[in-house]
Each structure stands twice: as structure tokens, then as C-alpha cells.
Amino acid sequence: MRSAGTAVESAASFGEEASGPRVNRVAITASITCATIMQGVDTTIANVALPHIQGSFSCSQDQIAWVVTSYIVAAAIMTPLTGWLAGRLGIKWVFFSSVVGFTIASALCGAAATLIQLVLYRVLQGLCGAALVPLSQSVLLRSNPPERHGRAMAIWGIGTMLGPIIGPCLGGWLTDNFTWRWVFLINLPVGVLCALGIVVFIHDDRHGHRDRFDFFGFGTLSIAVGAVQMMLDRGELKDWFGSTEIWVEATVAALCFYLFVVHTATTSASSFLNRSMLKDANFTAGIILMFFVGIILNGTMVLLPTMMQVLMNYPVVTAGFVMAPRGIGTLISMILVARIIGKIDTRIIIFCGLALTAASLWQMTGFSLYMDMRLLLISGTLQGIGLGFVFTPLSVAAFSTLSRTHLTQGTAIFSLMRNIGGSVGVSIVEALFVENTQVIHSSLIQHIRPDNPLARAPYLGARYSLSDVHGVAALNAEVTRQAQMIAYINDFYFMGIMILLTLPLILLLRRPRAAAKGPAVALD
């Protein structure tokens, strides 16, 4: 906990920003929303371009997955440092440095000559972009009085949710009309504008006294997250616990996580994970729910573009634009949430959002290789609306009872859980997809044999044959397609069940207290 003097300084800073001119608020909101969208877009913009990047670098499926997961993991590991850096250097300059670093890393990604270079630059991009989401949320909370927090979080939520959703659409268009390198180079003009807005409109809030950083806690958590991600990414390739490598990674993850929990629970020193925050029921339930929202958001964003391009032969630009209804659905729900956030219990809104998301995943379990585009568009729109109903009210509920002295730290942990959920979700659904494809392929192929009447003409197509090499190859390819489609459906079932299991967590949330009128004050 900070000293009383620091709390007074924070209160003065908060009150000064919250009572600033309206034009300043608009300019600040525009600048940080652009930065948030830019960061969010880059979590998914490369998804639809992955087949093109894979062909460009001649790499395997598991290798190309690191283009996505390396970014998310780097962002997750760096997020806990955000609060401490903001306290030491000031929100303005950490925000500015993050935007500049993110823009430079984007340029390097666009110029990468090998897959290793691209992955390393994506790591740098994730490290620099980690602070953008929590700091943008913190700046908006500080620059608006409590009675405007619902509307401010709705605007912030639009940027946070729209980024990952419009990423595939923009990435498909850029890849189809230019090259995959433009999915990274597009960040350059946006980054320059954001940096200028931050320098001009955001005030420096650095103070002399700040808590020292808990590097031991940060180190153990970072190693644990990295080891878990390595285990999930390489588990299917290495036959899980039949491999020494997976055992080592699992042991390192378990040991480091244990040390982190014990250290956080027993140390008296200040930490980026303040124990008092975990005593807040709203905040604790909020970050757990956000973990699962991250799984659903990133899991579907990775699965659908590949499914459309590989199994349904959609051109890359079509696959990108089919994802657009998610953005439209999210925009509609965000606008609606901004109008009802103070009038309806946020727990009811969150429940409706999770229910709509589960319904969209149930619709996705009806996908087939021969469906038209309509089911993709309807389920995508419904999921966008559902996630939009969850994100903003959940942000408001999670921070409604949290002390203002913990806002920056709280927003960092909130974003950390979303990033970890996203990275773990991508790895889990990809691992399940690969494993289920193999199992289902074996199950289907055992029925295709000469003594089966259905495996002969006229039931078997002319191009398929059990006696010709080319016919057998064509038949095996079709069985693989069918097995992959069933594996996708199983992933959608898995995510739908996961959403339903999180519904009881809503009962842990308390109704946010009514916002007081007048300037805000910091609480000890």
C-alpha cells in the first residue's frame, strides 16, 4: 500500500484530470482508443494470413502457430510490469514508449526475412504492446468522474473488443490486395498518430515515491506462464507426458507457480499482485471470468479463418470479411450497453452476454463442409453481441469496489488474465483439434475397406478408389477433411460447455455501488 502522501497526490492528480476540459477528454479518448484498437488488431490480424506466411517461409503447422502465440505470451508476461513502470516513470511516458516500441516492432515484422526473425519481432511487439490496454483503461478511469465510468468503459470496450474482431477482416483484405507483410506495416501511420496524441494531450502524473517492484514474484510468474505455454504448444507434437521435454516444462511451471503463490501470500513487501485486491469479491470474480472470455475470443478467432480457407476453400479476403459481422454485433451491443449500464444490474447484462455467446457456440456445432455462408454470419453476429454484453459490464463490475490506489495495478492484472486466457485457449483448442482429427480419421478410415458395399460403386464417387493410388489418395484427403470438420465442431462444443460452467461465477459479483457526484477522491 502506498503512503498517505502518495495517496493524496494520486487523488489530486485524479481530480485534476477528471475535471479537465471536455475537448481534452475527447482528444485523450481518441488517442488511447486508437492505441487500444491497434494492439487488439495485432492479436488476430495475422490469423487469416498464416497460410500465406507458412508458404512464404516453408514451415510446418506447429511452427507457424508461434506467430500468434509468441505475441500473446510476451504480452501476458510483460503485463504485470505495467503498474510498476507507470508508477516509476509516469503513465504518459510508459504509454508513449509502448506505442513507439510497438510501431517499430511492427515495421520489423513487416521486413522479417525468416520465421525466426518474425517470431522474435512478434515477441518484441507483444512486450511493447502489453501496457497499451491496461494503461488506456487506467487513463480513461482517471480522466472521467465516477458517474461517467460506465460510458467511458463502453467506449474503451469498443476499442478492446473490436480490435481482435476486425483484425481478420483487415488482414484478409491486405493479404489479398498486397502481401501478408502489410498486416504489420499498417500499424505505422496509426502508431505515429497515437504517439502524437499521447504527447500533446495526456498529462504526466509521475510522483517521487513509488513502491519497489517484486522481481521475484514477477520472475516466477513469468517463467510459469512461459513453461505452461511451451507445454501446451508442444505437447501434441511430443506425445504429451510420454516426452521428457513436456515433463520438464510441467515441473518448471508447477514449481514456479507454487513459489509465486507462497511468496505472494507470505511476503510483506509490495507486489504487483497486492493481496488486498484478491479480497475484493468483484475483482476476483471479474478476472476469473475475463480469463474464460479470453479463451473464447481468441479460440474462435484462430479456428474460424483456418476452417474457412482450408476446408471450405474461401479466398483469404472472403474469410476475413465473413468475420466482420462479429464487429458489427459487438458495436451494436456496446452502444446499447453504454445506454443501459447504469439502469440495469450489470450481473443481468453479463449473464445475457454469456448466454448469447454459448448460444452462438451451439450454432457453430451445426457447421458442415457443405453449409452456405448464412450460418457463419448469424453465429458470428450473435457471438459478437454476446461478447459485447460481457466485456464492458464486467470491467465496470470488477473495478466498482476496488480502491482507486489500485486502479493501475488492477487493470494490469485484468489484462493479464485476458492475455493468459487467450494464449492458453489458442493452445488448448489447437491441441484438441490436432488430436481429435487423428482419432476421428482413424475411426472413419476403418470402415473404408473392400468388403464394405458402401466403399464401392455406385456409392463411392468416380474419383475415389481402393485399388488405384490416386483414388486412395483422394479418398484419404476427403476423410481427412471430414475428420477435421468434426474436430472443429468438438472444439466449439468444448468452448460452449466452458462458458456454461462459468455462469455460477456471476453470483459472486456484487452490484456496483452508485457513483457519487462531484470530483473523485482516492481511497486508501
Sequence and secondary structure as in RCSB ss.txt:
>XXXX:A:sequence
MRSAGTAVESAASFGEEASGPRVNRVAITASITCATIMQGVDTTIANVALPHIQGSFSCSQDQIAWVVTSYIVAA
AIMTPLTGWLAGRLGIKWVFFSSVVGFTIASALCGAAATLIQLVLYRVLQGLCGAALVPLSQSVLLRSNPPERHG
RAMAIWGIGTMLGPIIGPCLGGWLTDNFTWRWVFLINLPVGVLCALGIVVFIHDDRHGHRDRFDFFGFGTLSIAV
GAVQMMLDRGELKDWFGSTEIWVEATVAALCFYLFVVHTATTSASSFLNRSMLKDANFTAGIILMFFVGIILNGT
MVLLPTMMQVLMNYPVVTAGFVMAPRGIGTLISMILVARIIGKIDTRIIIFCGLALTAASLWQMTGFSLYMDMRL
LLISGTLQGIGLGFVFTPLSVAAFSTLSRTHLTQGTAIFSLMRNIGGSVGVSIVEALFVENTQVIHSSLIQHIRP
DNPLARAPYLGARYSLSDVHGVAALNAEVTRQAQMIAYINDFYFMGIMILLTLPLILLLRRPRAAAKGPAVALD
>XXXX:A:secstr
   HHHHHHHHHHHHHHHTS HHHHHHHHHHHHHHHHHHHHHHHTTTTTHHHHHHHHT  HHHHTHHHHHHHHHH
HHHTTHHHHHHHHH HHHHHHHHHHHHHHHHHHHHT  SHHHHHHHHHHHHHHHTTHHHHHHHHHHHHS GGGHH
HHHHHHHHHHHHHHHHHHHHHHHHHHHS TTHHHHTHHHHHHHHHHHHHHHS     S      HHHHHHHHHHH
HHHHHHHHHTTTTTGGGSHHHHHHHHHHHHHHHHHHHHHHH  S  SS HHHHT HHHHHHHHHHHHHHHHHHHH
HHHHHHIIIIIS   HHHHHHHTHHHHHHHHHHHHHHHHHTTTS HHHHHHHHHHHHHHHHHHHTT  TT  HHH
HHHHHHHHHHHHHHHHHHHHHHHHHTS GGGHHHHHHHHHHHHHHHHHHHHHHHHHHHHHHHHHHHHHHHTT ST
T GGGSTTTS TT  SSSHHHHHHHHHHHHHHHHHHHHHHHHHHHHHHHHHHGGGGGG        SSS     
